[in-house]
Amino acid sequence: MNDWVPLFRGGRAIDLVLAFVVLEALVLLAAWHYAGRGLRPREIFSALVPGACLMLALRAALAQQPDLVIAGWLVVALVSHLRDLALRWK
């Protein structure tokens, strides 16, 4: 169980999760581009950016970065989430 500690302590586990978010975005963009189905690029990024920013805030906290960096990622997550809500509100 202690083998996992370094992976989380420096935030490397978050890098892995972010890589999967990028992969998800690429798959969704390819589906939209080649099949003409699914979410449009704006909708894809609008949905994924807030979560990615929250993960970057967590990574910053795990890596013991300054509080201002963590707060910055949280603010970007909030703004991008509000933008996503505004785009979806109909």
KAMOVEN-V146570 format. One record per residue. RES is the residue in three letters. SS is DSSP state (hx for helix, st for strand, lp for the rest). PHI is phi in degrees with one decimal (* if undefined). OMEGA is omega in radians with two decimals (NA if undefined). Layout:
# KAMOVEN-V146570
res=RES ss=SS phi=PHI omega=OMEGA
res=RES ss=SS phi=PHI omega=OMEGA
This chain:
# KAMOVEN-V146570
res=MET ss=lp phi=* omega=3.13
res=ASN ss=hx phi=-70.2 omega=3.12
res=ASP ss=hx phi=-65.5 omega=-3.10
res=TRP ss=hx phi=-84.5 omega=-3.04
res=VAL ss=hx phi=-57.8 omega=3.14
res=PRO ss=hx phi=-61.5 omega=3.14
res=LEU ss=hx phi=-63.1 omega=-3.12
res=PHE ss=hx phi=-89.6 omega=-3.04
res=ARG ss=hx phi=-59.2 omega=-3.13
res=GLY ss=lp phi=-94.3 omega=3.13
res=GLY ss=lp phi=89.0 omega=-3.12
res=ARG ss=hx phi=-65.0 omega=3.10
res=ALA ss=hx phi=-62.8 omega=3.13
res=ILE ss=hx phi=-67.7 omega=3.08
res=ASP ss=hx phi=-59.1 omega=3.12
res=LEU ss=hx phi=-64.6 omega=3.12
res=VAL ss=hx phi=-63.8 omega=3.11
res=LEU ss=hx phi=-64.1 omega=3.07
res=ALA ss=hx phi=-62.6 omega=3.09
res=PHE ss=hx phi=-68.3 omega=3.08
res=VAL ss=hx phi=-65.1 omega=3.10
res=VAL ss=hx phi=-63.6 omega=3.10
res=LEU ss=hx phi=-61.0 omega=3.10
res=GLU ss=hx phi=-59.5 omega=3.13
res=ALA ss=hx phi=-60.5 omega=3.14
res=LEU ss=hx phi=-63.9 omega=3.12
res=VAL ss=hx phi=-64.9 omega=-3.14
res=LEU ss=hx phi=-65.5 omega=3.10
res=LEU ss=hx phi=-65.3 omega=3.11
res=ALA ss=hx phi=-64.3 omega=3.12
res=ALA ss=hx phi=-61.8 omega=3.14
res=TRP ss=hx phi=-69.0 omega=-3.07
res=HIS ss=hx phi=-70.2 omega=-3.03
res=TYR ss=hx phi=-86.8 omega=-3.10
res=ALA ss=hx phi=-102.3 omega=-3.11
res=GLY ss=lp phi=68.3 omega=-3.11
res=ARG ss=lp phi=-126.1 omega=3.08
res=GLY ss=lp phi=94.7 omega=-3.11
res=LEU ss=lp phi=-77.5 omega=3.03
res=ARG ss=lp phi=-74.6 omega=-3.10
res=PRO ss=hx phi=-53.3 omega=3.14
res=ARG ss=hx phi=-60.0 omega=3.14
res=GLU ss=hx phi=-69.7 omega=3.12
res=ILE ss=hx phi=-62.5 omega=-3.11
res=PHE ss=hx phi=-67.1 omega=3.11
res=SER ss=hx phi=-61.6 omega=-3.13
res=ALA ss=hx phi=-81.5 omega=-3.03
res=LEU ss=hx phi=-90.5 omega=-3.05
res=VAL ss=hx phi=-62.8 omega=-3.13
res=PRO ss=hx phi=-58.8 omega=3.12
res=GLY ss=hx phi=-65.4 omega=3.11
res=ALA ss=hx phi=-63.2 omega=3.12
res=CYS ss=hx phi=-66.4 omega=3.06
res=LEU ss=hx phi=-63.5 omega=3.11
res=MET ss=hx phi=-67.1 omega=3.09
res=LEU ss=hx phi=-67.5 omega=3.05
res=ALA ss=hx phi=-65.3 omega=3.09
res=LEU ss=hx phi=-63.9 omega=3.12
res=ARG ss=hx phi=-62.3 omega=3.11
res=ALA ss=hx phi=-61.7 omega=3.13
res=ALA ss=hx phi=-67.0 omega=3.13
res=LEU ss=hx phi=-64.9 omega=3.13
res=ALA ss=lp phi=-86.6 omega=3.12
res=GLN ss=lp phi=55.5 omega=3.06
res=GLN ss=lp phi=-77.7 omega=-3.12
res=PRO ss=lp phi=-58.8 omega=-3.14
res=ASP ss=hx phi=-56.8 omega=-3.13
res=LEU ss=hx phi=-64.3 omega=3.10
res=VAL ss=hx phi=-66.6 omega=3.12
res=ILE ss=hx phi=-61.5 omega=3.13
res=ALA ss=hx phi=-61.7 omega=3.12
res=GLY ss=hx phi=-60.6 omega=3.11
res=TRP ss=hx phi=-64.1 omega=3.12
res=LEU ss=hx phi=-67.1 omega=3.10
res=VAL ss=hx phi=-66.3 omega=3.11
res=VAL ss=hx phi=-62.8 omega=3.10
res=ALA ss=hx phi=-62.1 omega=-3.14
res=LEU ss=hx phi=-64.3 omega=-3.11
res=VAL ss=hx phi=-63.2 omega=-3.13
res=SER ss=hx phi=-69.2 omega=3.07
res=HIS ss=hx phi=-67.0 omega=3.11
res=LEU ss=hx phi=-63.8 omega=3.07
res=ARG ss=hx phi=-64.1 omega=3.11
res=ASP ss=hx phi=-61.2 omega=3.10
res=LEU ss=hx phi=-61.6 omega=-3.14
res=ALA ss=hx phi=-64.0 omega=3.13
res=LEU ss=hx phi=-67.5 omega=-3.09
res=ARG ss=hx phi=-85.0 omega=-3.05
res=TRP ss=lp phi=-70.7 omega=-3.14
res=LYS ss=lp phi=-140.8 omega=NA
